[in-house]
């Protein structure tokens, strides 16, 4: 057995490098706590890179009367938008209405209406949708985002892609978010504030000895070391129960319900820049969202996924479901031939005993356990929109164990590259184009939406495109790759083309293999030094 290195004690050790783990690490480090985090794969390699990529209140959760969750999420949309205008931006959602639209059968709202309005037979009346949107506009104290409007679809760009039976729609606001970049930027900020971030490092055991956690870590090359920590945070996402039972070995009645959400990416289905919110005959909803300029994102499904070790994939049945769902609304049917990529993630929802995956709560539950002596905070559930508030709530539970911890601070504090106004993207693009005239308009757009003001640091003193080194395809250059390795914890081509970006949609298999070989050689040389 390899010798285990020992290190000094830290205040907080976080297990899991998804959005909740990195958000908690950032918040805690910013309050003066010493923090270390371990992620067994790449940052955002599971749930946090497989979302629908929205900061949204969750319009449909109003039907489940989850008012607190929706209100918190609505408030957070604008708080987060201000802190990261490079990776998040407002979007308008068109909700076509038809009189035959139905509720999902087991929502509290549908059950109530079946009693007081039985003649509706499960249909969603237009006035109820408008009332829900009124609440959506006003629960969160909206200041930046536009409110709801009604649309006559006849003769409009919004109506052009839709079947003729849709004559009326409602239009409301939510926000886009580059989900995996959000995770990486939180990790970068945590590291800048003193946290140690370990990727590709698995926690193989955690044992409480005399009120202190002894955490054994193993890197992918088999090297082990031990970290001592005053408190653990279990932000393992889909593996949270596995960590409780087999890593820290404590008993609990709390658990998660693993729900698979699958998405497909197709060729571009329409010419305008708005999203659609489609309601199905089964009461479920999906979104179609303009994606990466040339594509459309369609999702999501809800299916139970009981085994966290089983890699989630979009099944043929799920793909067929999403294609049929969208085709029921669009004039031109969408087929398997239109699909260019599919992805799937597992949402670790708090197990509240709901009758279906769709009905399971999206709210989070945080539990401190001291049954072993030293405290551990277990994180159940949560959604990407409320990650910052989840972290604040986690610190409320952590702070009593650390006298003198600072107060909440993250609201409105920009992430790296986000130090410019919400409406400042055009000015930033113009400035980048002026300083680096060799950049194309599309290249500028990608760099600003990925790095914000850090784009100038990525490009450095380059005077020509050749100064940026090898072009791996789609203007992904050696200098940018080196930046991602040195500053954003990237190790492989997959890290870069599917999580730090979505250039995997544009690069060929050969180009990705060449990038992987280049990275392997670079990292091998670094290890040799």
C-alpha positions, 0 to 999 in steps of 0.5 A, spaced: 500 500 500 502 506 498 504 511 503 499 516 505 501 523 506 499 527 512 497 535 511 495 540 517 487 540 519 482 545 515 476 547 517 472 545 512 472 539 507 467 539 501 466 532 497 463 534 490 465 538 485 459 540 482 455 547 483 453 546 490 460 543 492 463 549 489 458 554 491 459 552 498 467 552 498 467 559 495 462 562 500 466 558 506 473 561 503 470 568 503 468 568 510 475 566 512 475 559 513 480 554 511 477 550 505 479 544 501 475 540 496 475 534 492 472 532 486 473 524 483 472 526 476 472 533 472 468 539 475 461 539 473 462 532 470 455 530 472 449 533 474 452 540 473 453 540 466 447 536 464 442 541 466 437 545 461 442 551 462 437 556 465 436 560 471 429 560 472 424 560 477 420 554 475 414 556 472 411 549 473 412 549 480 407 554 482 402 548 480 405 544 486 404 550 490 412 550 491 411 558 493 418 559 497 422 555 492 419 559 486 420 566 490 427 564 492 429 562 485 426 568 482 429 573 486 436 569 485 435 570 477 437 577 477 442 577 483 446 572 479 445 575 472 448 581 475 454 577 478 456 574 471 453 577 465 458 574 461 455 567 462 448 569 463 443 573 459 436 574 459 431 570 454 424 571 452 420 564 453 413 564 448 408 559 451 403 558 446 396 556 448 390 552 446 384 550 449 386 543 450 392 543 454 392 539 460 395 539 467 399 533 470 394 529 474 397 529 480 399 536 482 395 540 487 392 545 482 389 540 478 386 536 484 383 543 486 380 545 479 377 538 478 373 539 484 371 546 483 371 546 475 369 539 474 367 541 467 374 543 465 376 535 465 383 537 467 384 542 462 389 548 463 384 555 462 388 561 459 386 565 465 390 560 470 396 560 466 396 568 466 395 568 473 401 564 474 405 568 470 402 574 474 405 571 480 411 569 476 412 576 474 411 579 481 414 574 487 421 575 486 421 583 485 423 583 478 427 589 476 431 588 470 427 582 466 421 584 462 414 582 464 409 578 461 406 580 455 400 577 450 402 575 443 397 574 437 401 569 433 398 570 426 403 573 422 409 574 427 416 571 427 414 567 433 408 564 430 411 562 424 414 555 426 408 553 429 402 549 427 396 554 425 392 552 431 396 556 435 393 563 435 395 566 442 401 565 446 404 568 453 411 571 453 415 571 459 422 572 461 427 567 464 435 567 464 440 562 460 446 560 464 452 556 461 452 551 467 459 548 467 462 554 466 458 557 472 461 551 476 468 552 474 468 560 475 465 558 483 471 553 483 476 559 481 473 564 486 474 559 491 481 558 490 483 565 489 480 566 496 485 560 499 481 554 498 484 548 495 481 545 489 483 537 487 480 534 481 480 527 479 481 526 486 477 521 490 475 521 497 476 513 499 474 514 506 473 519 512 473 517 519 472 521 525 477 520 530 477 524 537 472 529 534 476 530 527 475 527 520 481 524 517 479 524 510 483 519 505 484 522 498 486 518 492 488 521 485 488 517 479 495 515 479 494 511 485 497 516 490 494 517 497 494 522 502 490 524 508 487 531 510 484 532 517 478 537 517 474 539 523 467 539 518 465 535 512 460 537 507 457 532 503 455 535 496 456 528 492 450 530 488 447 523 485 452 519 490 450 523 496 447 517 499 453 512 497 458 517 501 453 517 507 453 509 507 460 507 505 465 513 505 463 516 512 459 510 514 453 513 518 446 512 519 440 516 516 433 516 514 434 521 509 435 520 502 435 522 494 431 520 489 435 520 482 431 523 476 434 522 469 433 528 465 435 527 458 436 533 452 437 533 445 440 538 440 438 539 433 439 543 427 436 550 428 429 549 428 427 557 427 430 563 425 428 568 431 432 568 438 426 566 443 425 560 446 418 556 447 415 553 453 411 547 450 405 543 454 404 536 452 397 532 452 400 528 458 401 535 462 408 535 462 412 541 459 419 541 455 423 547 452 426 549 445 431 553 446 436 557 441 443 554 442 450 555 440 448 560 434 446 554 429 442 549 433 436 548 438 436 545 445 430 541 446 428 538 453 427 535 458 425 528 460 423 526 467 425 518 469 427 515 475 434 513 475 435 508 481 443 506 480 448 512 480 453 508 478 450 507 471 452 513 466 445 516 464 444 516 457 438 519 453 435 513 451 431 512 444 425 512 447 426 519 451 429 521 444 423 519 440 418 522 446 422 529 445 422 529 438 414 527 438 413 533 443 416 538 439 413 536 432 406 536 435 407 544 436 412 545 430 409 545 422 415 542 420 416 535 424 423 534 427 426 527 426 432 523 428 436 525 422 435 532 425 439 530 432 446 532 432 447 531 440 444 528 446 446 528 453 443 526 460 444 528 467 441 525 474 438 530 478 439 528 486 432 530 488 430 530 495 426 524 496 419 526 499 415 520 497 412 523 491 408 519 486 412 520 480 419 523 478 416 529 475 412 531 482 418 530 486 420 536 490 426 541 487 427 544 493 433 543 497 434 540 504 441 540 508 442 536 514 447 536 519 449 530 522 454 529 529 452 522 530 460 520 529 462 526 533 465 530 528 460 534 524 458 533 517 453 537 513 449 533 507 446 536 501 440 533 498 437 536 492 437 543 489 437 546 483 442 550 479 438 557 480 438 557 487 445 554 488 448 561 491 442 561 496 443 554 498 451 555 499 448 561 504 444 556 508 449 551 508 454 556 511 448 558 516 448 551 519 456 551 518 458 557 522 456 555 529 462 550 529 466 556 527 466 562 532 468 568 528 466 566 521 464 572 517 457 574 514 454 573 508 458 576 502 456 573 495 450 577 493 452 581 487 459 579 488 462 578 480 465 572 478 471 572 474 470 576 468 463 578 470 465 585 472 461 589 467 454 591 467 448 587 465 447 591 458 455 591 457 456 585 452 456 590 446 461 595 449 465 589 451 465 586 444 467 592 441 473 593 445 475 586 444 475 587 437 478 594 437 484 591 441 484 584 437 482 586 430 484 579 427 478 576 431 472 574 427 465 577 430 463 569 431 470 568 435 469 575 439 462 573 441 464 566 443 470 569 447 466 574 451 460 569 452 466 564 455 470 569 459 467 576 459 473 581 461 478 575 462 478 574 454 483 580 454 488 575 459 486 569 455 489 573 448 494 577 452 499 580 447 497 577 441 498 581 435 495 576 430 492 569 430 498 566 429 501 569 436 496 564 439 499 558 437 496 552 434 489 552 432 485 546 434 479 547 430 473 553 431 478 558 433 480 554 439 488 556 440 493 553 444 494 559 448 486 558 450 487 551 451 493 553 456 489 558 459 484 553 461 489 548 463 493 553 468 486 557 470 480 552 470 483 545 472 482 542 465 486 536 463 483 533 457 479 534 451 473 532 453 473 537 459 475 543 454 470 541 448 464 539 452 464 543 459 469 549 458 465 550 452 461 546 447 466 546 441 465 539 441 459 541 436 464 544 431 470 540 432 471 533 428 473 527 432 480 527 429 481 534 431 478 532 438 483 526 438 489 531 436 487 536 442 487 530 447 494 528 444 497 535 445 494 535 452 497 529 454 504 531 452 503 537 455 501 535 462 506 529 462 512 534 461 509 538 467 509 532 471 516 530 469 518 537 471 
